[in-house]
Amino acid sequence: LETAAIQKVISEAKDGDVLVFPKGYYVTGTLALRSNITIRLEKGAEIVGSRNMEHYYDCGFYHNEMKQTISLIYALDCENITFEGEGKIQLSGDAFVDFDTFLPKELEGVETTKEYDEQMVIAGVKRPTQPIFFNNCKNIKITGIKVFNSPCWTMVFSNCENIEISDIYVDNHNRIPNNDGVHFSASRNIVVKNSTIPLFGARRISSSQTSLVSIHCSGL
């Protein structure tokens, strides 16, 4: 587990620093970002969320639906953050669900076809609720990376402004509930372009109380 080492580099970074992840696997729990940094994932680099909930913590933001916000990567009250490169973020969503328990529970014991079962929403256990989370942040840019296997809302922007998302690829399991591709709430000045984001689950892109949004994407 490389949480402590990665967090030390982030916390000690200077304004304008570019933190480069070369090819390799970086298994980690919760990471807190800071302002004025770029995180570059080179081709073959993969940040992998721990499959153990004990390696995650509540970031302090309380959501009226999801309650405590538990993330792999989060930023509160930050600005000028960029994620870029050809690498991946693996959110390990399959570790936090029960593939043997269907929702709604009324269907338990009902005989169904294999095709129906493969589309059935399954029950989640305790899980990271907003795996990549930004609150009250501005000037956020995410470009080029691939994000997959989310346990819940994949990327969440709450009360943020000046967000640019481009050339990303999101791929989540179609039976895990609530794993929206990108979720915006009370955010402004948003551009999402040239990206592929899943159509299954709740929604590919979701927004509430959000203004000035430009979206040019395709869905899985």
C-alpha positions as CSV (number, residue, x, y, z in Angstrom):
1,L,0.0,0.0,0.0
2,E,1.5,3.3,-1.1
3,T,-0.9,5.8,0.4
4,A,1.6,7.4,2.8
5,A,4.3,7.8,0.1
6,I,2.0,9.3,-2.5
7,Q,0.3,11.6,0.0
8,K,3.7,12.9,1.2
9,V,4.7,13.8,-2.4
10,I,1.3,15.6,-2.9
11,S,1.5,17.5,0.4
12,E,5.1,18.6,-0.1
13,A,4.6,19.7,-3.7
14,K,5.2,23.3,-4.6
15,D,3.0,25.5,-6.7
16,G,3.3,24.5,-10.3
17,D,4.8,21.1,-9.7
18,V,4.1,18.2,-12.0
19,L,3.8,14.9,-10.2
20,V,4.6,12.1,-12.6
21,F,3.5,8.5,-12.2
22,P,5.6,6.3,-14.5
23,K,4.5,2.9,-15.7
24,G,3.5,0.7,-12.8
25,Y,0.7,0.0,-10.3
26,Y,0.1,2.2,-7.3
27,V,-2.3,0.8,-4.8
28,T,-3.6,3.4,-2.4
29,G,-6.3,4.5,0.0
30,T,-7.7,8.0,0.3
31,L,-5.5,10.8,-1.1
32,A,-6.1,14.5,-0.5
33,L,-5.1,16.9,-3.3
34,R,-3.8,20.5,-2.9
35,S,-3.9,23.5,-5.1
36,N,-1.7,24.4,-8.1
37,I,-0.4,20.9,-9.1
38,T,-0.6,18.7,-12.1
39,I,-0.8,14.9,-11.8
40,R,0.5,13.1,-14.9
41,L,-0.2,9.4,-15.4
42,E,2.1,8.1,-18.0
43,K,1.1,5.3,-20.3
44,G,1.0,2.1,-18.3
45,A,0.6,3.9,-15.0
46,E,-2.4,2.8,-12.9
47,I,-3.6,4.3,-9.6
48,V,-5.5,1.4,-8.0
49,G,-7.9,2.0,-5.2
50,S,-7.5,-0.3,-2.2
51,R,-10.1,-3.1,-1.9
52,N,-10.1,-2.6,1.9
53,M,-12.5,0.0,3.3
54,E,-10.2,0.5,6.2
55,H,-7.8,2.3,3.9
56,Y,-10.4,5.0,3.1
57,Y,-11.6,7.9,5.3
58,D,-14.4,10.5,5.4
59,C,-13.1,13.7,3.9
60,G,-15.4,15.8,6.1
61,F,-18.0,16.8,3.5
62,Y,-21.6,15.6,4.3
63,H,-23.9,14.9,1.4
64,N,-27.6,14.8,1.9
65,E,-28.0,11.6,-0.1
66,M,-24.7,9.8,0.3
67,K,-24.1,11.1,3.8
68,Q,-20.4,10.9,4.6
69,T,-18.2,11.4,1.6
70,I,-15.6,8.7,1.3
71,S,-13.3,9.1,-1.6
72,L,-10.1,7.6,-3.2
73,I,-9.1,11.1,-4.4
74,Y,-10.5,14.4,-3.2
75,A,-10.0,18.1,-3.1
76,L,-11.7,20.7,-0.9
77,D,-11.4,24.4,-1.4
78,C,-8.7,24.0,-4.0
79,E,-7.8,25.6,-7.4
80,N,-5.7,24.9,-10.4
81,I,-5.6,21.1,-10.4
82,T,-4.9,19.0,-13.5
83,F,-5.0,15.3,-14.1
84,E,-3.5,14.3,-17.4
85,G,-1.8,11.6,-19.4
86,E,-2.5,8.2,-20.8
87,G,-2.7,6.2,-17.6
88,K,-5.6,4.8,-15.6
89,I,-7.4,5.1,-12.3
90,Q,-8.9,1.8,-11.2
91,L,-11.5,2.3,-8.5
92,S,-12.0,-1.3,-7.5
93,G,-15.8,-1.1,-7.4
94,D,-16.3,-4.9,-7.6
95,A,-14.8,-5.2,-4.1
96,F,-17.6,-3.3,-2.5
97,V,-20.7,-5.0,-3.8
98,D,-22.5,-8.3,-3.3
99,F,-23.0,-9.9,-6.7
100,D,-25.3,-12.6,-5.2
101,T,-27.9,-10.2,-3.8
102,F,-30.3,-8.5,-6.3
103,L,-32.1,-5.3,-6.0
104,P,-35.0,-4.9,-5.5
105,K,-35.0,-7.6,-2.8
106,E,-38.6,-8.6,-3.8
107,L,-36.9,-10.5,-6.7
108,E,-34.9,-12.7,-4.4
109,G,-36.0,-16.3,-5.0
110,V,-37.8,-15.4,-8.3
111,E,-36.7,-17.5,-11.2
112,T,-35.2,-15.3,-13.9
113,T,-33.3,-15.8,-17.1
114,K,-29.5,-15.5,-17.4
115,E,-29.8,-12.5,-19.6
116,Y,-32.1,-10.8,-17.0
117,D,-29.6,-11.7,-14.2
118,E,-26.8,-10.1,-16.1
119,Q,-28.6,-6.8,-16.1
120,M,-29.9,-6.9,-12.5
121,V,-28.7,-4.2,-10.1
122,I,-26.9,-5.7,-7.2
123,A,-26.6,-4.7,-3.5
124,G,-23.7,-2.5,-2.4
125,V,-22.0,-3.0,0.9
126,K,-20.0,-0.2,2.6
127,R,-18.2,1.5,-0.2
128,P,-16.4,4.7,-1.3
129,T,-19.4,6.9,-2.1
130,Q,-17.8,9.6,-4.3
131,P,-14.5,8.1,-5.4
132,I,-13.1,11.2,-7.2
133,F,-14.5,14.2,-5.5
134,F,-14.1,18.0,-5.8
135,N,-15.9,20.5,-3.6
136,N,-15.7,24.3,-3.8
137,C,-12.9,24.1,-6.3
138,K,-12.1,26.0,-9.4
139,N,-10.0,25.6,-12.5
140,I,-10.0,21.8,-12.7
141,K,-8.8,20.0,-15.8
142,I,-9.0,16.3,-16.4
143,T,-7.7,15.1,-19.7
144,G,-6.7,11.8,-21.4
145,I,-7.0,9.4,-18.5
146,K,-9.1,6.3,-18.2
147,V,-11.2,5.7,-15.1
148,F,-13.0,2.4,-14.5
149,N,-14.7,0.0,-12.1
150,S,-16.3,2.7,-9.9
151,P,-18.2,1.6,-6.7
152,C,-20.5,4.7,-6.8
153,W,-20.5,8.1,-8.5
154,T,-17.3,8.1,-10.4
155,M,-16.4,11.8,-10.6
156,V,-18.3,14.4,-8.6
157,F,-17.9,18.2,-8.8
158,S,-19.8,20.0,-6.0
159,N,-20.0,23.8,-6.0
160,C,-17.1,24.0,-8.5
161,E,-16.4,26.3,-11.4
162,N,-14.3,26.3,-14.5
163,I,-14.1,22.6,-15.1
164,E,-12.7,21.1,-18.3
165,I,-12.9,17.4,-19.0
166,S,-11.6,16.1,-22.3
167,D,-10.5,12.9,-24.0
168,I,-11.3,10.7,-21.0
169,Y,-12.7,7.2,-21.0
170,V,-14.9,5.9,-18.2
171,D,-16.0,2.2,-18.0
172,N,-18.0,0.9,-15.0
173,H,-19.8,-2.4,-14.2
174,N,-23.3,-2.2,-15.5
175,R,-24.7,-4.0,-12.4
176,I,-23.2,-1.7,-9.7
177,P,-25.8,0.9,-8.6
178,N,-25.3,4.7,-8.7
179,N,-22.0,4.6,-10.7
180,D,-22.7,7.7,-12.8
181,G,-19.8,8.6,-15.0
182,V,-19.6,12.3,-14.1
183,H,-21.9,14.1,-11.6
184,F,-22.1,17.9,-11.3
185,S,-23.9,19.8,-8.5
186,A,-24.2,23.5,-8.2
187,S,-21.3,24.0,-10.5
188,R,-20.6,26.5,-13.3
189,N,-18.6,26.9,-16.5
190,I,-18.2,23.3,-17.5
191,V,-16.9,21.8,-20.7
192,V,-17.0,18.0,-21.3
193,K,-15.7,17.0,-24.7
194,N,-14.3,14.1,-26.8
195,S,-14.9,11.6,-24.0
196,T,-16.6,8.2,-23.7
197,I,-18.7,7.7,-20.6
198,P,-21.1,4.8,-19.9
199,L,-24.8,5.0,-20.5
200,F,-25.8,2.2,-18.2
201,G,-26.4,2.6,-14.4
202,A,-28.1,5.7,-13.2
203,R,-26.8,8.2,-15.8
204,R,-23.7,8.9,-17.8
205,I,-23.6,12.6,-16.9
206,S,-25.8,14.0,-14.2
207,S,-26.2,17.6,-13.0
208,S,-28.3,19.6,-10.6
209,Q,-28.4,23.4,-10.0
210,T,-25.6,23.6,-12.6
211,S,-25.1,26.3,-15.3
212,L,-23.2,26.9,-18.5
213,V,-22.5,23.3,-19.5
214,S,-21.1,22.2,-22.9
215,I,-21.1,18.5,-23.5
216,H,-19.8,16.7,-26.6
217,C,-19.3,13.0,-25.8
218,S,-20.2,9.5,-26.7
219,G,-21.7,6.8,-24.5
220,L,-20.8,3.1,-24.0
